[in-house]
Amino acid sequence: MSTLEYTVSLLETMPEDIVRQLTESMKKSDMGATTPADVVSQRMKEKYAI
């Protein structure tokens, strides 16, 4: 089974809610509505004192 076939198989068996959430997330990312990883890391460090 190729990687593409495996990926399609996973998507076909995934619950619709998860597929909807992933689709929404990709749209937001494409629009630039994301938080850079370094900002997220800094927030985590501050919040959890790590």
Secondary structure by P-SEA (a helix, b strand, c coil): ccaaaaaaaaaaaccaaaaaaaaaaaaaaaacccccaaaaaaaaaaaccc
